[in-house]
Amino acid sequence: MASRLYPEDQKRVEEYLNSPLHQVERKPFRVWWLLLAIVAVITGLGLLARFLAALVIA
């Protein structure tokens, strides 16, 4: 897709994005940690809901 910026503005944007400030090394994304966290949160909320329901019903 062609840029809608003027060439000098596009050059400034590219220089800004290529500056060392924006070249941060990141750890690889781990899908299994995300899935584990989601399962843990859903399980925890489910257990909390059952506990609160038992307190209300009892």
Residue frames as a rotation matrix with the C-alpha (Angstrom) as fourth column:
MET 1
0.584 0.812 0.000 0.00
0.812 -0.584 0.000 0.00
0.000 0.000 -1.000 0.00
ALA 2
-0.188 -0.647 0.739 1.40
0.599 -0.672 -0.435 3.37
0.778 0.361 0.514 -0.96
SER 3
-0.491 -0.071 -0.869 2.01
0.818 -0.381 -0.431 5.93
-0.300 -0.922 0.245 1.75
ARG 4
0.504 0.722 0.473 -0.27
0.802 -0.595 0.055 8.96
0.321 0.352 -0.879 1.87
LEU 5
0.580 -0.380 -0.721 2.51
0.349 -0.684 0.641 11.07
-0.737 -0.623 -0.264 3.41
TYR 6
0.860 -0.437 -0.264 4.79
-0.487 -0.550 -0.679 13.37
0.151 0.712 -0.685 1.54
PRO 7
0.576 -0.666 -0.474 8.19
0.300 0.712 -0.635 11.73
0.760 0.224 0.610 0.93
GLU 8
-0.409 -0.770 0.490 10.02
-0.236 -0.430 -0.871 13.97
0.882 -0.472 -0.006 3.43
ASP 9
0.098 0.519 0.849 7.41
-0.984 -0.075 0.160 13.23
0.146 -0.851 0.504 6.10
GLN 10
0.931 0.218 -0.293 7.60
-0.216 0.976 0.039 9.49
0.295 0.027 0.955 5.37
LYS 11
0.111 -0.971 -0.213 11.40
0.178 0.230 -0.957 9.69
0.978 0.068 0.198 5.72
ARG 12
-0.441 -0.246 0.863 11.05
-0.704 -0.502 -0.503 11.35
0.557 -0.829 0.048 9.14
VAL 13
0.576 0.707 0.410 8.57
-0.817 0.479 0.321 8.68
0.031 -0.520 0.853 10.26
GLU 14
0.805 -0.315 -0.502 10.91
0.115 0.914 -0.390 5.89
0.582 0.256 0.772 9.16
GLU 15
-0.274 -0.934 0.231 13.88
-0.083 -0.216 -0.973 7.52
0.958 -0.286 -0.018 10.94
TYR 16
-0.144 0.309 0.940 11.79
-0.950 -0.309 -0.044 7.84
0.277 -0.899 0.338 14.12
LEU 17
0.824 0.550 0.137 10.66
-0.567 0.795 0.217 4.21
0.011 -0.256 0.967 14.01
ASN 18
0.662 -0.645 -0.381 14.19
0.311 0.699 -0.644 2.96
0.682 0.308 0.663 13.26
SER 19
0.122 -0.622 0.773 15.74
-0.708 -0.600 -0.372 4.87
0.696 -0.502 -0.514 16.16
PRO 20
-0.707 -0.509 -0.491 17.31
-0.065 0.738 -0.672 2.80
0.704 -0.443 -0.555 18.97
LEU 21
-0.703 0.502 0.503 14.46
-0.676 -0.253 -0.692 3.76
-0.220 -0.827 0.518 21.29
HIS 22
0.335 0.936 -0.111 12.07
-0.903 0.285 -0.322 1.60
-0.269 0.208 0.940 19.24
GLN 23
0.116 -0.380 -0.918 14.40
-0.555 0.741 -0.377 -1.37
0.824 0.553 -0.125 18.79
VAL 24
-0.049 -0.046 0.998 13.54
-0.980 0.196 -0.039 -3.18
-0.194 -0.979 -0.055 22.04
GLU 25
-0.750 -0.224 -0.622 14.35
-0.349 0.933 0.086 -6.89
0.561 0.282 -0.778 22.20
ARG 26
0.093 0.856 0.508 11.28
-0.994 0.054 0.091 -8.87
0.050 -0.514 0.856 23.23
LYS 27
-0.667 -0.208 0.716 10.85
-0.370 0.926 -0.076 -12.38
-0.647 -0.315 -0.694 24.51
PRO 28
-0.878 0.389 -0.278 9.05
-0.121 0.381 0.917 -14.75
0.463 0.839 -0.287 22.17
PHE 29
-0.170 0.920 0.353 5.29
-0.962 -0.233 0.144 -14.94
0.215 -0.315 0.924 22.65
ARG 30
-0.984 -0.170 -0.046 4.28
-0.149 0.944 -0.294 -18.04
0.094 -0.283 -0.955 24.59
VAL 31
-0.278 0.948 -0.153 0.79
-0.548 -0.025 0.836 -19.26
0.789 0.316 0.527 23.76
TRP 32
-0.067 0.266 -0.962 0.78
0.475 0.856 0.204 -21.98
0.878 -0.443 -0.184 26.42
TRP 33
-0.847 -0.237 -0.475 1.42
0.531 -0.365 -0.765 -19.49
0.008 -0.900 0.435 29.24
LEU 34
-0.786 0.617 0.045 -1.49
-0.598 -0.776 0.203 -17.38
0.160 0.133 0.978 28.01
LEU 35
-0.050 0.790 -0.611 -3.80
-0.301 0.571 0.764 -20.40
0.952 0.222 0.209 27.83
LEU 36
-0.361 -0.156 -0.919 -2.71
0.728 0.570 -0.382 -21.54
0.583 -0.807 -0.092 31.30
ALA 37
-0.990 -0.013 -0.142 -3.38
0.098 -0.785 -0.612 -18.07
-0.104 -0.619 0.778 32.71
ILE 38
-0.497 0.864 -0.080 -6.84
-0.724 -0.362 0.587 -17.93
0.478 0.350 0.806 31.10
VAL 39
0.020 0.485 -0.874 -7.76
0.144 0.864 0.483 -21.38
0.989 -0.135 -0.052 32.43
ALA 40
-0.641 -0.326 -0.695 -6.50
0.707 0.101 -0.700 -20.44
0.299 -0.940 0.166 35.90
VAL 41
-0.949 0.311 0.053 -8.52
-0.313 -0.905 -0.289 -17.21
-0.041 -0.291 0.956 35.97
ILE 42
-0.212 0.924 -0.318 -11.71
-0.652 0.109 0.750 -18.89
0.728 0.367 0.579 34.73
THR 43
-0.084 0.128 -0.988 -11.31
0.466 0.882 0.075 -21.75
0.881 -0.454 -0.134 37.22
GLY 44
-0.860 -0.312 -0.403 -10.63
0.498 -0.348 -0.794 -19.32
0.107 -0.884 0.455 40.06
LEU 45
-0.771 0.630 0.096 -13.65
-0.627 -0.776 0.065 -17.20
0.116 -0.010 0.993 39.24
GLY 46
-0.042 0.765 -0.643 -15.82
-0.331 0.597 0.731 -20.30
0.943 0.243 0.228 38.96
LEU 47
-0.319 -0.149 -0.936 -14.69
0.717 0.608 -0.341 -21.53
0.620 -0.780 -0.088 42.37
LEU 48
-0.993 -0.035 -0.111 -15.26
0.097 -0.778 -0.621 -18.08
-0.065 -0.627 0.776 43.86
ALA 49
-0.472 0.880 -0.057 -18.77
-0.724 -0.350 0.595 -17.99
0.503 0.322 0.802 42.40
ARG 50
0.044 0.472 -0.880 -19.58
0.157 0.867 0.473 -21.42
0.987 -0.159 -0.036 43.85
PHE 51
-0.656 -0.352 -0.667 -18.22
0.698 0.051 -0.714 -20.36
0.285 -0.934 0.213 47.26
LEU 52
-0.946 0.321 0.047 -20.28
-0.321 -0.905 -0.278 -17.16
-0.047 -0.278 0.960 47.27
ALA 53
-0.196 0.911 -0.362 -23.38
-0.575 0.192 0.795 -19.07
0.794 0.364 0.487 46.14
ALA 54
-0.154 0.091 -0.984 -22.89
0.561 0.828 -0.012 -21.56
0.813 -0.554 -0.179 48.98
LEU 55
-0.916 -0.200 -0.348 -22.68
0.401 -0.487 -0.776 -18.69
-0.015 -0.850 0.526 51.46
VAL 56
-0.734 0.679 0.011 -25.87
-0.662 -0.720 0.207 -17.09
0.148 0.145 0.978 50.15
ILE 57
-0.048 0.752 -0.658 -27.89
-0.386 0.593 0.706 -20.30
0.921 0.288 0.262 49.92
ALA 58
-0.385 -0.194 -0.903 -26.78
0.559 0.729 -0.394 -21.70
0.735 -0.656 -0.172 53.28
